[in-house]
Structures are given as C-alpha cells and as structure tokens.
Amino acid sequence: MSYNYLPLDSTYTRFRQFKNLHYHNQLISVTFQAYEAIDTCRKYLDRKADESDALYYGINTGFGYLQNVHIGKSDVKTLQYNLLKSHACGVGAEVPQEIVKLMLALKVKSLGYGYSGVQNETVQRLIDLHNNEVYPVIYEQGSLGASGDLSPLSHLCLPLIGLGEVSYKGQRYKGAQLEQLFGWKPVDLKSKEGLALINGTQFMSAYGMWCLIKSERLIEWANLIAALSIEGFNCNLSAFHPLIHQIRSHAGQVKTAAVIKEHLEGSELINCPGKEVQDPYSFRCIPQVHGASEDTYNYVLSVFMKEFNSVTDNPNVFPEDDVIASGGNFHGQPLALALDFLAMGISELANISERRTYQLISGQRNLPLFLVKDAGLNSGFMIPQYTAASIVSQNKQLCTPASVDSISSSNNQEDHVSMGANAATKCKRVVDNLESVLAIELLTAAQAFEFRRPLKSSGKIERLFQLFRKEVSFNNEDRVMHDDIQSAIAFLRNNNPSEL
C-alpha cells in the first residue's frame, strides 16, 4: 500500500514524482486548485450551452467526418455515451496493468488543468480506479495516435459508465459489477465528457513513461556490465582518458567515460601489464556509443516531460477568455518521433552489448573458447550469444520508424496520423529486449572475469560479481542455460545498479 499521495493539478509534475508513483504504489489525488478549475470550466460550458445555439465540435455536433451534423440538446448526453461505446474497438494483447495505471494518472493530470469541461465526479472516478487498483482491460492495437488514443482510452473509460471489463485482485469483472463491488454508480456523463476522456495521448504517454523509467535503469546497468566485460576481456583503459572526450565533448560521451573509469577505480586487473594497444570498438567506443544513447534518452525525456504536463484533448475550453476552440493537441507526432528515436538509441545499447558477448567467447585474450573447459564436449556460452544475436536482429526490425507512416481515416477528415501508438508498443519491446541482451552479457562477463583470478577488480565490480554469483554459479560444464539467463534477467530487475 502507498505511503502518500501524488497531488495532481496544473503545477509542473517532475519525472522523479512520476517514478515514485510507478515504483512505490502511490495514490493520486487532485488538489483544491484543480477541483476549482475543473468546476469552473464545467459550469462555463453548461452556461454556454444554455445561452447559445452555436455549433461546438463534439459538444453538440457529430465527430470526425460527421462534424457538421447538429445534435439536439436532448441528445447531447447520448452522444457522449455512444462515443465511448463505438470507439472501444481494441484488439491484440492486453496492455500491462502497470501501464494502465500510468494511463489513469496521466488522464487525471491532463483533466486537472481545467480546460476540458469534465465534471469533478468524472475525474474522481478515474482516481478511484487508480487508487483501488481496479484496472480497465485495454488492448494494444487500435490507435492511430492522431485524434488521441481513441480506442485504448475508450476501453479505459468504459467502466465509468458501467461497461467494459476491469481486472481487480487477479479477477475479471464487468464494468457493471463495480457498483456491487464498491458501491460506485455509473457516472452521469454531460456534454463533451466522452470526447474529453478519449481525446488525448495518454496511451502513448504511459508507454513512453514506462520506457523512460526502465531505460534509465538499463543505461546504468549497461555501463556497469560493460565495465565487468572490460575486466573479463583484459582491456586497455586508455580509451577512457578524459582528455579524449573533452575534445569531442558530447555530454553523454563525457559522462559515460567518467562513469566507466569510476566503476573500475582501484582495479588490479586494469593496471596489470601485457595489455593490447587497442581493443575492439565494442570496448574502446563504449563512451561514444553508450553516450549517444544516453543523449538520445535525455532528449526524449524532455519531449515527454512537456507532454506529461500538457492538455491534449479537444476542443479546449477557456472560461476566462470566453473561448471554446477546436484544434489538434491530441495529435501524437511529437511522441511518435521521440519514441522511434528512443527505440533506436536503446537498440544500440543491445547491439554493442551483443558484440562484447561475442568477443568474450571467441577464445582470445587467454580465455578458453566459449568460456568453458573441454570445449567440444561442452558448448559452453556458444548459444547464449545466438540468443542475444537473435534479439538484436529483432530490435533492428522493430526500429523501422512508425512515425514515417500515415494512413487516412474518418472519410479523409483525419488525413494525417502519427502512428505514435505503434511506435509506443514496439519501443517497449525494444526496451524489454535490451534487458535480456544485457542479462546475457552479464552472465558471460562474469564467467570470463572468473578466469582472471586471483587478480581483483574494483570494489564496485567485486560487489557486483559476488552478488551475482549468489544467483548464478560458475559454469563448469553444460547445463540448461535458459535457467541461468532467466536468473540474470531477474537479477537486473531486482537490483539497483546505483546502489552497488
């Protein structure tokens, strides 16, 4: 259970706060400021509807190509219910619950600015779902990432009106059963509310947040595991000299070189004689490659922080200015491009990691072929490298940009779409794949490192090695390597590299 709340309103929410929400199972709430802003906007919209017969998109008109169809006042509520029902067309795999939870929080954040015209009761029900760990069942496929994430957000919000499905404590329930479980009556939607709920980028944004949170940790792991591989391959540390990096000065490159040197500070192995003059690029160019991926990460983070703290539904309502304006803040182009970029940056960490694994098993540098005794009788670490190579190849396929694609919809009213949802789901696959490839490198590097005994590495590398050896032992002869790989993946998930 959570130990505190994350208050959401128009105040800038920082990445650290989103990480705490993700890691520590926090609850969410809206502040009094947000409550007042939401209420003011809703009252303005009701007053406007009573005073004028003007057409306002999605409030008293149809949607998309049907924008010019006038909806009578007696039907404006029905319009919103029909919208949620008709747009819930998702297919494919179910969205992981940890991402659904982020979607709920991000939707509340966006609505809390008070530019969307929803009721506080509607926002509170989204909060109730989040805080009670009631997760709407959403599907990965169905969003073009243009009019917002229409299909997944429809599935997210169906339970508010007693429809759809939810998962609660490992069981599936119909949305209609929430009243029985919690005493929650279906929300009485007013004009525009359905549109406010399903217009927005919260599906793309939640996937992006998940990818950023996990990538941040995997970048740290990539540097630490690379340092262990450097020791296993008996590398020359001259390529990490700060003067080299000062004269190119990319921030990620400079930082990575310093981090690697810090990880290896005090190592006996690094200072032993007999080093090669130069090492293969997968070792020598770690600062340039890892650093570029970190720079990519930081750029993408800046894009998503802007999005996390934005209003992305349509139309937008500005009570103080007496303006109801229809625009396109729901279009996912900034996120689609950033997600494709992140996928490429993260895939390169896996790409160079697999090359280090390959070098470690190649029989060079006084290491046994495939890092095993009696090679031939034993295959040793031959096939884990196959697995890493297969994953890296899949990443290359997944990194074909989604954002360069577009397809017309809604009878050509929505004639350019971002494909950001597809970029989001495949980016998650790339991030998950990196974890597996790094786990294989860790497994391999630990095996190689043991052949360097009795020399010792730095305190940090020795702590990493000893902790890992509690989970995976030295490989003397062939065994089921799948089990070792799974243990290595679990090790990466259950330990924080910055705490070693």
C-alpha positions as CSV (number, residue, x, y, z in Angstrom):
1,M,0.0,0.0,0.0
2,S,1.1,3.6,-0.7
3,Y,2.7,5.8,2.0
4,N,1.5,9.0,0.5
5,Y,-0.4,10.8,-2.4
6,L,0.8,12.4,-5.6
7,P,-1.3,15.6,-5.9
8,L,-2.1,16.5,-9.5
9,D,-3.1,19.9,-10.9
10,S,-1.6,22.5,-13.2
11,T,1.6,22.6,-11.2
12,Y,4.5,21.0,-13.1
13,T,5.0,17.4,-12.1
14,R,8.6,16.2,-12.3
15,F,9.9,12.9,-13.6
16,R,11.1,11.9,-10.1
17,Q,7.5,12.2,-8.9
18,F,6.3,10.0,-11.8
19,K,9.0,7.4,-10.9
20,N,7.9,7.4,-7.3
21,L,4.3,6.9,-8.5
22,H,5.5,3.9,-10.5
23,Y,7.8,2.3,-8.0
24,H,6.1,3.0,-4.7
25,N,2.5,2.3,-5.5
26,Q,1.4,5.8,-4.5
27,L,-2.1,7.0,-4.6
28,I,-3.2,10.1,-6.6
29,S,-5.5,13.0,-5.9
30,V,-6.4,16.4,-7.3
31,T,-5.7,19.5,-5.4
32,F,-8.2,22.1,-4.4
33,Q,-6.9,24.3,-7.1
34,A,-7.6,21.6,-9.7
35,Y,-11.0,20.9,-8.3
36,E,-11.9,24.6,-8.6
37,A,-10.5,24.8,-12.2
38,I,-12.5,21.7,-13.3
39,D,-15.7,23.0,-11.7
40,T,-15.3,26.5,-13.2
41,C,-14.8,25.1,-16.6
42,R,-17.8,22.7,-16.4
43,K,-20.1,25.5,-15.2
44,Y,-19.0,27.7,-18.0
45,L,-19.7,25.0,-20.6
46,D,-23.2,24.4,-19.2
47,R,-23.9,28.1,-19.2
48,K,-22.6,28.4,-22.8
49,A,-24.8,25.6,-24.0
50,D,-27.9,27.2,-22.4
51,E,-27.2,30.6,-23.8
52,S,-26.3,29.8,-27.4
53,D,-27.2,27.5,-30.2
54,A,-23.8,27.9,-31.8
55,L,-22.1,24.7,-33.0
56,Y,-19.2,23.4,-30.9
57,Y,-17.3,20.4,-32.2
58,G,-18.1,17.2,-30.2
59,I,-20.3,19.1,-27.8
60,N,-23.4,19.5,-30.0
61,T,-22.0,18.0,-33.3
62,G,-21.0,14.6,-34.5
63,F,-17.4,13.5,-34.6
64,G,-14.7,13.4,-37.3
65,Y,-16.3,13.5,-40.8
66,L,-19.7,13.9,-39.0
67,Q,-18.6,17.3,-37.6
68,N,-21.4,19.2,-39.4
69,V,-24.2,17.0,-38.1
70,H,-26.1,19.1,-35.4
71,I,-27.0,17.2,-32.2
72,G,-30.1,18.5,-30.4
73,K,-29.9,19.4,-26.7
74,S,-31.9,16.4,-25.7
75,D,-29.3,14.1,-27.3
76,V,-26.0,15.6,-26.1
77,K,-25.6,13.1,-23.3
78,T,-26.5,10.2,-25.5
79,L,-23.8,11.4,-27.9
80,Q,-21.1,11.0,-25.3
81,Y,-22.2,7.5,-24.3
82,N,-22.4,6.5,-28.0
83,L,-18.8,7.9,-28.4
84,L,-17.3,5.7,-25.7
85,K,-19.1,2.6,-26.9
86,S,-18.5,3.0,-30.6
87,H,-14.8,3.8,-30.2
88,A,-13.9,0.8,-28.0
89,C,-12.6,-1.3,-30.8
90,G,-9.2,-2.5,-29.4
91,V,-7.7,-5.8,-30.4
92,G,-4.5,-7.7,-29.7
93,A,-2.7,-8.3,-26.5
94,E,-3.8,-6.7,-23.3
95,V,-2.0,-3.6,-22.0
96,P,0.1,-4.4,-18.9
97,Q,-1.6,-3.2,-15.7
98,E,1.4,-1.1,-14.7
99,I,0.9,0.9,-17.9
100,V,-2.9,1.1,-17.4
101,K,-2.2,2.6,-14.0
102,L,0.0,5.2,-15.6
103,M,-2.7,6.0,-18.2
104,L,-5.2,6.7,-15.4
105,A,-2.8,9.0,-13.6
106,L,-1.9,10.9,-16.8
107,K,-5.5,11.3,-17.8
108,V,-6.3,12.8,-14.4
109,K,-3.3,15.1,-14.7
110,S,-4.4,16.4,-18.1
111,L,-8.0,16.9,-17.0
112,G,-6.9,18.7,-13.8
113,Y,-5.8,21.8,-15.7
114,G,-9.5,22.7,-16.1
115,Y,-9.6,23.2,-19.9
116,S,-11.5,20.0,-20.7
117,G,-15.1,20.7,-19.5
118,V,-15.5,17.5,-17.4
119,Q,-17.2,17.1,-14.1
120,N,-15.2,16.6,-10.9
121,E,-17.3,13.4,-10.4
122,T,-15.8,12.0,-13.6
123,V,-12.2,12.8,-12.6
124,Q,-12.9,11.3,-9.1
125,R,-13.9,8.0,-10.7
126,L,-10.7,7.8,-12.6
127,I,-8.9,8.4,-9.3
128,D,-11.0,5.7,-7.6
129,L,-10.0,3.2,-10.3
130,H,-6.3,4.1,-9.9
131,N,-6.2,4.1,-6.1
132,N,-8.2,0.9,-5.6
133,E,-6.1,-0.9,-8.2
134,V,-9.0,-1.5,-10.5
135,Y,-7.5,-1.7,-13.9
136,P,-9.7,-1.4,-17.1
137,V,-8.9,-4.0,-19.7
138,I,-7.3,-2.3,-22.7
139,Y,-5.9,-3.7,-25.9
140,E,-2.6,-2.7,-27.5
141,Q,-3.9,-2.3,-31.1
142,G,-6.4,0.1,-32.4
143,S,-5.0,3.6,-32.0
144,L,-3.6,5.7,-34.9
145,G,-2.1,8.2,-32.5
146,A,-3.8,11.1,-34.1
147,S,-7.2,12.0,-32.7
148,G,-5.6,10.9,-29.5
149,D,-5.6,7.3,-28.5
150,L,-9.3,6.9,-29.2
151,S,-9.7,3.1,-28.9
152,P,-7.5,2.4,-25.9
153,L,-8.8,5.4,-24.0
154,S,-12.4,4.3,-24.7
155,H,-11.6,1.0,-23.1
156,L,-10.0,2.8,-20.2
157,C,-13.2,4.8,-19.6
158,L,-16.0,2.3,-20.4
159,P,-16.1,1.2,-16.7
160,L,-17.1,4.8,-15.7
161,I,-20.4,4.2,-17.4
162,G,-20.8,0.6,-16.2
163,L,-19.4,-1.0,-19.4
164,G,-16.2,-2.8,-20.5
165,E,-14.1,-5.0,-18.2
166,V,-11.8,-4.5,-15.3
167,S,-9.2,-6.5,-13.5
168,Y,-9.3,-6.4,-9.7
169,K,-7.2,-8.5,-7.4
170,G,-6.5,-11.0,-10.2
171,Q,-10.1,-11.4,-11.2
172,R,-12.0,-10.1,-14.2
173,Y,-15.2,-8.2,-13.7
174,K,-17.7,-6.5,-16.0
175,G,-17.9,-2.7,-15.6
176,A,-21.5,-3.1,-14.4
177,Q,-20.2,-5.1,-11.3
178,L,-18.3,-2.1,-9.9
179,E,-21.5,-0.8,-8.2
180,Q,-21.8,-4.2,-6.5
181,L,-18.1,-4.3,-5.5
182,F,-17.6,-0.7,-4.5
183,G,-21.0,1.0,-4.5
184,W,-19.9,3.1,-7.5
185,K,-22.9,4.1,-9.6
186,P,-22.2,4.8,-13.3
187,V,-21.1,8.4,-14.0
188,D,-23.8,10.6,-15.5
189,L,-21.8,12.0,-18.4
190,K,-22.5,15.5,-19.5
191,S,-21.8,17.2,-22.8
192,K,-18.2,16.9,-24.1
193,E,-17.1,14.5,-21.4
194,G,-16.9,11.4,-23.6
195,L,-14.8,13.4,-26.0
196,A,-12.5,14.8,-23.3
197,L,-12.0,11.3,-22.0
198,I,-10.9,9.6,-25.2
199,N,-9.2,12.6,-26.9
200,G,-5.6,12.7,-25.6
201,T,-2.2,11.0,-25.8
202,Q,-2.3,9.0,-22.5
203,F,-1.8,5.6,-24.1
204,M,1.4,6.8,-26.0
205,S,2.4,8.8,-23.0
206,A,2.1,6.0,-20.5
207,Y,4.1,3.6,-22.7
208,G,6.7,6.4,-23.1
209,M,6.9,6.9,-19.4
210,W,7.3,3.2,-18.7
211,C,10.0,3.0,-21.4
212,L,11.8,6.0,-19.9
213,I,11.7,4.8,-16.4
214,K,13.0,1.3,-17.3
215,S,15.6,2.7,-19.8
216,E,17.1,5.0,-17.2
217,R,18.0,2.0,-15.1
218,L,19.1,-0.2,-18.0
219,I,21.5,2.6,-19.2
220,E,23.1,2.4,-15.7
221,W,23.3,-1.4,-16.0
222,A,24.8,-1.2,-19.5
223,N,27.7,0.8,-18.2
224,L,28.3,-1.3,-15.1
225,I,28.1,-4.6,-17.1
226,A,30.4,-3.2,-19.7
227,A,32.9,-2.4,-17.0
228,L,32.8,-6.1,-15.9
229,S,33.2,-7.1,-19.6
230,I,36.3,-4.8,-19.8
231,E,37.8,-6.7,-16.9
232,G,36.9,-10.1,-18.4
233,F,38.5,-9.2,-21.8
234,N,41.5,-7.6,-20.1
235,C,41.1,-4.3,-21.9
236,N,43.2,-1.2,-22.0
237,L,41.6,1.8,-20.2
238,S,43.4,4.4,-22.2
239,A,40.3,4.9,-24.5
240,F,38.5,6.3,-21.4
241,H,41.1,9.0,-20.7
242,P,39.1,12.3,-20.1
243,L,41.3,14.3,-22.5
244,I,40.0,12.2,-25.4
245,H,36.4,13.1,-24.5
246,Q,37.0,16.7,-23.7
247,I,37.9,17.4,-27.3
248,R,34.6,16.0,-28.6
249,S,32.5,16.9,-25.6
250,H,29.2,15.3,-26.3
251,A,27.6,15.2,-22.8
252,G,26.7,11.5,-22.8
253,Q,30.1,10.5,-24.1
254,V,32.0,12.5,-21.5
255,K,29.8,11.2,-18.7
256,T,30.0,7.6,-19.8
257,A,33.8,7.6,-20.0
258,A,33.9,9.1,-16.5
259,V,31.4,6.5,-15.2
260,I,33.4,3.6,-16.6
261,K,36.6,4.9,-15.0
262,E,34.8,5.4,-11.7
263,H,33.4,1.8,-11.8
264,L,37.0,0.5,-12.3
265,E,38.8,2.7,-9.9
266,G,41.3,0.7,-7.8
267,S,41.2,-2.4,-10.0
268,E,44.3,-4.6,-10.1
269,L,43.3,-6.0,-13.5
270,I,43.3,-2.6,-15.2
271,N,46.8,-1.9,-14.1
272,C,48.3,-5.3,-14.9
273,P,50.9,-5.5,-17.8
274,G,50.5,-7.1,-21.2
275,K,47.5,-5.2,-22.5
276,E,46.8,-4.9,-26.2
277,V,47.5,-1.4,-27.6
278,Q,43.9,-1.1,-28.8
279,D,40.7,-3.0,-28.1
280,P,37.8,-3.8,-30.5
281,Y,35.3,-1.0,-30.9
282,S,32.7,-2.7,-28.7
283,F,35.0,-2.0,-25.8
284,R,37.0,1.0,-27.0
285,C,34.0,3.0,-28.2
286,I,31.7,2.4,-25.2
287,P,31.7,6.1,-24.3
288,Q,30.8,7.1,-27.9
289,V,28.0,4.5,-28.3
290,H,26.6,4.4,-24.8
291,G,26.9,8.1,-24.5
292,A,25.0,8.8,-27.7
293,S,22.2,6.5,-26.4
294,E,22.1,8.5,-23.2
295,D,21.9,11.8,-25.1
296,T,19.0,10.3,-27.0
297,Y,17.3,9.3,-23.8
298,N,17.7,12.8,-22.4
299,Y,16.2,14.4,-25.5
300,V,13.2,12.0,-25.5
301,L,12.7,12.6,-21.8
302,S,12.5,16.4,-22.4
303,V,9.8,15.8,-25.0
304,F,7.7,13.5,-22.8
305,M,8.0,15.8,-19.7
306,K,6.4,18.5,-21.9
307,E,3.7,16.1,-22.8
308,F,3.1,14.8,-19.3
309,N,2.4,18.3,-18.2
310,S,0.1,19.3,-21.1
311,V,-3.6,19.3,-22.0
312,T,-4.2,17.0,-25.1
313,D,-7.9,16.7,-25.6
314,N,-10.1,18.6,-28.0
315,P,-11.9,21.0,-28.1
316,N,-10.3,23.1,-25.4
317,V,-12.4,25.3,-23.1
318,F,-11.0,28.7,-21.8
319,P,-13.6,30.1,-19.4
320,E,-11.6,33.3,-18.6
321,D,-11.3,34.1,-22.3
322,D,-14.8,33.0,-23.2
323,V,-13.3,30.7,-25.9
324,I,-14.1,27.2,-27.0
325,A,-11.5,26.3,-29.6
326,S,-11.2,23.1,-31.7
327,G,-7.6,22.2,-32.5
328,G,-5.3,19.3,-32.7
329,N,-3.4,18.9,-29.4
330,F,-4.3,15.2,-29.4
331,H,-2.0,14.6,-32.4
332,G,0.8,12.3,-31.4
333,Q,3.5,13.4,-33.8
334,P,6.0,14.7,-31.2
335,L,5.7,11.5,-29.3
336,A,5.8,9.2,-32.3
337,L,9.1,10.7,-33.5
338,A,10.6,10.6,-30.0
339,L,9.5,7.0,-29.4
340,D,11.1,5.9,-32.6
341,F,14.3,7.8,-31.6
342,L,14.3,6.2,-28.2
343,A,13.9,2.7,-29.7
344,M,16.9,3.3,-31.9
345,G,19.0,4.6,-29.1
346,I,18.1,1.8,-26.8
347,S,18.6,-0.8,-29.5
348,E,22.2,0.3,-30.0
349,L,23.0,-0.5,-26.3
350,A,21.8,-4.0,-27.1
351,N,23.7,-4.1,-30.4
352,I,27.1,-3.2,-28.8
353,S,26.4,-5.5,-25.8
354,E,26.0,-8.5,-28.0
355,R,29.3,-7.7,-29.7
356,R,31.1,-7.7,-26.4
357,T,29.5,-11.1,-25.6
358,Y,30.8,-12.4,-28.9
359,Q,34.3,-11.2,-28.2
360,L,34.3,-12.7,-24.8
361,I,33.5,-16.2,-26.1
362,S,35.9,-16.0,-29.1
363,G,38.9,-17.7,-27.4
364,Q,41.1,-14.5,-27.4
365,R,43.0,-12.9,-24.6
366,N,43.9,-16.1,-22.8
367,L,40.2,-17.0,-22.4
368,P,39.0,-20.6,-23.3
369,L,36.9,-20.9,-26.4
370,F,33.2,-20.4,-25.4
371,L,34.4,-19.8,-21.8
372,V,34.2,-23.5,-20.9
373,K,36.6,-26.4,-20.1
374,D,36.6,-29.2,-22.7
375,A,35.1,-27.1,-25.5
376,G,33.7,-29.6,-28.0
377,L,32.3,-31.9,-25.3
378,N,30.8,-28.7,-23.9
379,S,29.3,-25.9,-25.9
380,G,29.6,-23.5,-23.0
381,F,28.5,-20.0,-23.8
382,M,28.1,-20.6,-27.5
383,I,24.3,-20.5,-27.7
384,P,23.5,-17.6,-25.3
385,Q,25.3,-15.5,-27.9
386,Y,23.0,-16.9,-30.5
387,T,20.0,-15.8,-28.4
388,A,21.5,-12.3,-28.0
389,A,22.1,-12.1,-31.7
390,S,18.5,-13.1,-32.5
391,I,17.2,-10.4,-30.1
392,V,19.4,-7.8,-31.5
393,S,18.3,-8.6,-35.0
394,Q,14.7,-8.4,-33.9
395,N,15.4,-5.0,-32.5
396,K,16.6,-3.8,-35.9
397,Q,13.3,-4.8,-37.4
398,L,11.4,-3.1,-34.6
399,C,13.3,0.1,-35.1
400,T,11.8,0.7,-38.5
401,P,10.1,4.0,-37.8
402,A,6.4,4.0,-37.2
403,S,6.3,7.8,-37.4
404,V,7.1,7.9,-41.2
405,D,3.8,6.1,-41.9
406,S,0.4,7.6,-42.1
407,I,-3.0,6.4,-43.3
408,S,-6.2,8.4,-43.9
409,S,-9.2,7.7,-41.7
410,S,-12.7,9.1,-40.9
411,N,-13.6,9.6,-44.5
412,N,-10.4,11.6,-45.1
413,Q,-11.1,14.1,-42.3
414,E,-8.2,12.7,-40.4
415,D,-5.9,12.5,-43.3
416,H,-2.5,12.5,-41.5
417,V,-1.9,10.4,-38.4
418,S,1.2,9.9,-36.3
419,M,1.2,6.1,-35.7
420,G,2.5,7.0,-32.2
421,A,0.7,4.1,-30.6
422,N,2.5,1.6,-32.8
423,A,5.8,3.4,-32.0
424,A,5.0,3.2,-28.3
425,T,4.2,-0.6,-28.2
426,K,7.3,-1.5,-30.3
427,C,9.5,0.7,-28.2
428,K,8.5,-1.2,-25.1
429,R,9.5,-4.4,-26.9
430,V,12.9,-2.9,-27.7
431,V,13.4,-1.9,-24.0
432,D,12.5,-5.4,-22.8
433,N,14.8,-6.9,-25.4
434,L,17.7,-4.8,-24.1
435,E,17.2,-6.2,-20.6
436,S,17.6,-9.7,-22.0
437,V,20.7,-8.9,-24.0
438,L,22.3,-7.2,-21.0
439,A,21.5,-10.2,-18.9
440,I,23.3,-12.5,-21.3
441,E,26.3,-10.1,-21.3
442,L,26.4,-10.1,-17.5
443,L,26.2,-13.9,-17.5
444,T,29.1,-14.1,-20.0
445,A,31.2,-11.4,-18.5
446,A,31.0,-13.0,-15.0
447,Q,32.2,-16.3,-16.5
448,A,35.1,-14.6,-18.2
449,F,36.0,-12.5,-15.2
450,E,36.5,-15.6,-13.1
451,F,39.3,-16.7,-15.4
452,R,41.2,-13.6,-14.3
453,R,41.6,-14.7,-10.7
454,P,43.5,-14.3,-8.5
455,L,43.6,-10.7,-9.6
456,K,40.8,-8.5,-8.3
457,S,38.8,-5.7,-9.8
458,S,37.5,-2.5,-8.1
459,G,35.3,-2.6,-5.1
460,K,32.1,-1.9,-7.2
461,I,32.9,-4.7,-9.7
462,E,33.7,-7.1,-6.9
463,R,30.4,-6.4,-5.2
464,L,28.5,-6.9,-8.5
465,F,30.3,-10.1,-9.1
466,Q,29.8,-11.5,-5.6
467,L,26.1,-10.6,-5.6
468,F,25.5,-12.1,-9.0
469,R,27.3,-15.3,-8.0
470,K,24.7,-15.8,-5.3
471,E,22.2,-16.2,-8.1
472,V,24.2,-17.9,-10.9
473,S,27.2,-20.1,-10.2
474,F,30.3,-20.6,-12.4
475,N,29.7,-22.8,-15.3
476,N,32.0,-25.9,-15.2
477,E,30.1,-28.0,-17.8
478,D,27.0,-27.7,-20.0
479,R,23.7,-27.2,-18.2
480,V,20.3,-25.6,-19.2
481,M,21.3,-22.1,-19.9
482,H,17.8,-20.8,-20.2
483,D,17.6,-21.0,-16.4
484,D,20.8,-19.0,-16.0
485,I,19.5,-16.3,-18.4
486,Q,16.3,-16.0,-16.6
487,S,18.1,-15.7,-13.3
488,A,20.3,-13.0,-14.8
489,I,17.2,-11.1,-16.0
490,A,15.7,-11.4,-12.5
491,F,18.9,-10.1,-11.1
492,L,18.8,-6.9,-13.2
493,R,15.2,-6.3,-12.2
494,N,15.6,-6.9,-8.5
495,N,18.8,-4.9,-8.0
496,N,19.6,-1.2,-8.4
497,P,23.0,-0.6,-10.1
498,S,23.4,2.7,-8.4
499,E,23.3,1.0,-5.0
500,L,26.0,-1.5,-5.6
